[in-house]
Amino acid sequence: MLKFITGRTKAIYYSIKGAFHLVKTEHSIQTQLFISLFFVLAGFYFNLSNIEWLFVVLAISLVLTAESLNSAIEKVADFIHPDYNKKIGLIKDIAAGAVFFAFLFAFAVICVIYIPKIY
C-alpha cells in the first residue's frame, strides 16, 4: 500500500512539474491561459449558470489539453528528427489540427453562451 501511495505522489509531482513547465515555456499555453482568464472573468460578469460554467470549463480544459499534447508531440518529433522532415512536418500538422478541432468546439461554446448575454 505504501508503494502505491508513493507512486501516486510522484505521479502528481511530475504532472504538476510538467504543467508549470508548459506555462513557463510554451507561448501557446500562455496565450490560451490569458484568453481563458478573459472568459472566466466574463463568466463572472454575466453571472453564468452552473451548466454554462460546465461548458466553459470543459472548453477551456479541452483546448489546454490539446495544446499540451500538441507541444509534447512537437518536442518528441523534434527530438527524433531535429532537421526538417516532410513526414515529421505532417505529424506536427496533424497534432496542430487536433488543437484546431478543440478550438472550434470552444469557439462554438463561447458563441452560444456569450453572444446572447452581450445582446
Contacts in CASP RR format, 6 or more apart in sequence:
PFRMAT RR
TARGET T0000
AUTHOR 0000-0000-0000
METHOD contacts of the structure
MODEL  1
MLKFITGRTKAIYYSIKGAFHLVKTEHSIQTQLFISLFFVLAGFYFNLSN
IEWLFVVLAISLVLTAESLNSAIEKVADFIHPDYNKKIGLIKDIAAGAVF
FAFLFAFAVICVIYIPKIY
19 68 0 8 1.000
22 29 0 8 1.000
22 68 0 8 1.000
22 71 0 8 1.000
23 29 0 8 1.000
23 30 0 8 1.000
23 33 0 8 1.000
26 67 0 8 1.000
26 71 0 8 1.000
28 67 0 8 1.000
28 70 0 8 1.000
28 71 0 8 1.000
28 99 0 8 1.000
29 64 0 8 1.000
29 67 0 8 1.000
29 68 0 8 1.000
29 71 0 8 1.000
32 60 0 8 1.000
32 63 0 8 1.000
32 64 0 8 1.000
32 67 0 8 1.000
33 64 0 8 1.000
36 60 0 8 1.000
36 63 0 8 1.000
36 64 0 8 1.000
39 56 0 8 1.000
39 60 0 8 1.000
39 110 0 8 1.000
39 114 0 8 1.000
40 56 0 8 1.000
40 60 0 8 1.000
42 114 0 8 1.000
43 52 0 8 1.000
43 53 0 8 1.000
43 56 0 8 1.000
43 114 0 8 1.000
46 114 0 8 1.000
46 117 0 8 1.000
48 56 0 8 1.000
48 113 0 8 1.000
52 113 0 8 1.000
55 109 0 8 1.000
55 112 0 8 1.000
55 113 0 8 1.000
56 109 0 8 1.000
56 110 0 8 1.000
56 113 0 8 1.000
58 109 0 8 1.000
59 105 0 8 1.000
59 106 0 8 1.000
59 109 0 8 1.000
59 110 0 8 1.000
60 106 0 8 1.000
62 102 0 8 1.000
62 105 0 8 1.000
62 106 0 8 1.000
63 99 0 8 1.000
63 102 0 8 1.000
63 103 0 8 1.000
63 106 0 8 1.000
65 102 0 8 1.000
66 98 0 8 1.000
66 99 0 8 1.000
66 101 0 8 1.000
66 102 0 8 1.000
67 99 0 8 1.000
67 102 0 8 1.000
69 95 0 8 1.000
69 98 0 8 1.000
70 95 0 8 1.000
70 96 0 8 1.000
70 98 0 8 1.000
70 99 0 8 1.000
73 91 0 8 1.000
73 92 0 8 1.000
73 95 0 8 1.000
74 92 0 8 1.000
74 95 0 8 1.000
77 88 0 8 1.000
77 89 0 8 1.000
77 91 0 8 1.000
77 92 0 8 1.000
78 88 0 8 1.000
80 88 0 8 1.000
81 88 0 8 1.000
END
